[in-house]
Each structure stands twice: as C-alpha cells, then as structure tokens.
Amino acid sequence: MDTASLLILSLLLQAPPAPRQASDAGSCARCHISITVEWSVSAHKSAGVGCVPCHGASEGHVAEERNHVKPERIPRGAAVAGLCLDCHTAGCPKTRRRDACQTCHHVHALVDLTRPPQTGPAKDDQAAAAWRAYEQSMKAGEAEAAREGWNEALAHFAAAARLRPGDARAAARSAFCRRRLAPALPGFRILTQRYDPLTGLPAEVEVEPLGMRMLAVAGGSFDMGDAVLEDSRPVHTVRVEPFYLGQYEVTQEQWQKVMGSNPSFHKDPQLPVESVSWNDCREFIARLNRMVPGGGFRLPTEAEWEFAARAGGPAPEERAWHRENSRIKPGDRADFTDLAPRAAGSGRPGAAGFHDLLGNVWEWCSSLYRPFLYDPRDGREDPAHAGLRVLRGGSYADGADLLQPALRHADRPDRRFRWNGLRVARGIL
C-alpha cells in the first residue's frame, strides 16, 4: 500500500459515522471510487453533505450505470464557486475570494492542490495497524461463523465495524449473525434449518394461516432487460434488496380462504387462481396483511420478479405449460377453451426452488408499465398512480417465445383474464 493510500485510509478509519445524507453517497461510490474517497476525507462528510446538493438526485444516472444518462447537474467553472458559496458564505477564509475555488481546492475533497499531503512513518504505521486490526477482526468473525458461534462472530464483526465506521461488509456480517441468533419472523413458520448463506434468513418459510410457502431471495445487483426484446431495452443494472417470494403461484384454495370467493374460470383448489385483476390482487394482499402478524406482504416489483426468474428459472426440459404441452392432444382441432393451467407446483422446480415462474399463469407485478430505464419508484402500489401494470412470466395459453425472464407484458389494472394470476412477495421486516 503506497503512502497516499495509507494516509487516506488513516483518515477514513478516524472519521466518525456520517449522517444519512452523507452515507447516501455510497451509491455513487460504486462507479466514482476515487471521487468519493476524496470526498470522504473532507469536511463535507462530517458536515453531512452528500452528492445530491450539487448533482441532484440523478436517479436515472444512478440506476442505469452505463453513463448513457448524465447526472442532472455537472457544475463547472464559475458554477462550482457558486455552489461553494452556499455553505462558505464569507468566501475563502484566507483570501476572501468568492470565485474560482477549484484553482486551489479539489472540488470534492477541499484539499489544497498547492500543498502535498502530510505523511510520515508514524501516520503510515498507524493506518497500516488499523487496517490489520480490521482484517483480523473480520477473519476471526468468519471463523466463528463457520462453526456457528454467532455471539462470538457478532462481537468480532462489531469490533471491525468500530474500526471502520460505515463499512458495508462488517455491517452485513453483523446483520447476518443477529438473524441467526433470532431467526423467528412474524407470521412465518420456519420449515427447515437451512438458511440463506448471504443474509442469514431462514431459507424456507410458510405463511401459517394459508400454508403458503415462501423462499428467501438474497438480493443483489443484476443486469435487467434484454437487448433483443424491444420493450426490455436498454439492459441496465438494478439492485434488489433481500426479500421473500412465493414458492408457488397463489392457489384458488388460498384465495378462497382470504377473499371468501373464487373468481377462476378453471376451478380446482390446487390450480393457480386466475381471472383476477391487479386491483383484485391488491385487495387480496390488503386482507392478507390484516390476517398475518407483521403484514408486509405485497406484489413483487418487476425487478424482483426478473431477478428471481434469472436466478432460479425452470429446468430447460420443463420450461412451462403452454400450447405444445397442455391438454391438447397431437392432431386435435383445438380452440382456446381446450387450454388450461396445471396445479401449482406440479412441475419440477427451477434451480432456486421456485415453480412456474415461466408459464402456467401470467403474474401481476406492482410496477407501472413504463419505458426503461427502470425506476425503482415504479414498484409503488398506490392506485393513485394511473397506468398499465406489469405482468411477467407467460401463461398456459402462450407459445415458448413468450416464456422469457426479461419479457414484459402489461394490462389495465381492472382487467380480468383467465390466464392472469399472482405470486406474493414480502420484504424483510
């Protein structure tokens, strides 16, 4: 590690935890590493000043991550000094100048460019020692976690977090240990001793009143969309937080228990419920949340749905239940009434354990049908936001060309078709 890096590391290790606004700069750090490192050692961080006051929320730029969408504001020249004066109202403390601040100071770090950083053996040794202590605490925590000594592991990870306030790795591993120490979740019955290795969440749970099984999805970043499908372009990076998703589509039996009725065209308790609108699904979920302690159930966003479909899609030899393998026999003259769904979960699961993510019935998502780039706000379920709502996954009445994880379809929120159903999601409470 060179001298400059050690100096920066030393300053980072000594810095107090930043306010929320300052910590939000972490999303910018995914790409602008050098800039945010410079920013983090300045007074900006301790003052709670993040990227947004100067650059705007820039949500399209943050979501797209390929630099096709620029930040809302990129101040240069005189505009930089204008922004500095928002806080430094008296101008430069030494010269009292109110223009061209960037001629002496780095615009992010407030470092005087005319003076080299002060370094020396003492500071270098201090930074290196702090770094070694952090790594030793993390290593000790991982060793304890491997033998399921959760209390001991938590203590080591917490010590690492104190050495590097705001460190995402130490925070994530601490949260993992806390979940292992207290795995119970409101409204869920834990079905297995297995847990998700990234989050520490119970891997398989059941919503007790309905017998509805849900699987933990660890979340992460993925490239959403498809360069070939017109409505799925451009491919862009989206981050999905950990959540639970129904292992199966909601069945008619489960719908009946919550709603007291069964609107399905093809009636059978174990078939997926269909002939339900997006509005019907919202009412089902509202009632479910009143029934189950903790609530928190919802439709998945289309980003969550696609993330799960890509991670755990059906086996190639059994992709879906569609025209070529439905109840129509070879050589039969058939119309639409000959097509029907199959029982939820009767086919083999995909790699992540989910059944019928592709095929059987289309699944309503919470998201508004808007052109990409994907905007996380389009996952909102408020019906006041008018527009078509997204459906994903294809149905028993569709050909294989529609059974693709990235393919987007949409309809009016009040429409009911016999090939539209739902799968329930739940955030981490």
C-alpha angles and dihedrals in degrees: 000000000000126000096257092050091050091052092051091046091051092052092047092051091051095046118108120237110284126235118258094265090055094046090055087073085078090086089058091048091067087079108008096057100152093045095051092045088056090046092049094060094051131085087258090082097049089046090054094242113150135179098276099074091061103028104028124235089296090190095168091052093048093048098045098047095185094092094244089121114052125214116271092249130022103178117204136173114347091005090066093057090047090059092046090056091060086077104013094056096164092054124231111359090222107034101019088225116153099195140065096019090166092066089076104017134052105245093231106033104032086226114156102242092203093063124062117230115270110248137161144153094277094054092042091052092047093052093046092049092050091050092050091049091052093050092046091052091049092048092049090048092052091049091053092045090053089060091040095248091149098172092050092044091050091053092053094046091048089053089052090050091054090053091051109027111208094017106157095206095054092044093051093049091047090053089049091056093047090054091050091050092050107023097161116114125195112260095006130107110208110231103189143023089237117107135188107269094216102045105021091233120144104266098219127029138164131221097233104215093051107028086237110162121215132185129212116248111199095209127215141151122305140165105260123203136022129265091217100049109078097215092044097059138147104039106228139174118258128180117219121197120220114282144153122253130190112263088215137024114268108275128222089247091056092046090050092053092054103034103028092230141068117223096179122129093210102050121207126123093234097046117095113266111254140169088065126134127219088255090052089052092052090053091049090052093046090055092044090054089054091051100047125063111247095016112202097142117143144147113282119253113245089250090057091046094051092045090055092044093052093045097046112015123158122282111273094243091056106034099151150325105265142137098300095054106026125103092296111109121217110275095017119134101232140180130192094280090066091064121088141162124252129235113289109264097008092121125068117278126245126246094284095045100258121135127216099358084146116043134357097080134355110253123224116231127198093239126109113237101251131151116267136281087098113240114199089214088069087076091073115120098205105129088210085080098079124209145082117314125224125254122191140191109034127249146246089273096056133088123242092262089073094049099090128124094230099044113116127207130170143185142178112289092238097052120112120199130170091238098053122092139138149245120209128233132193128196123225106274 
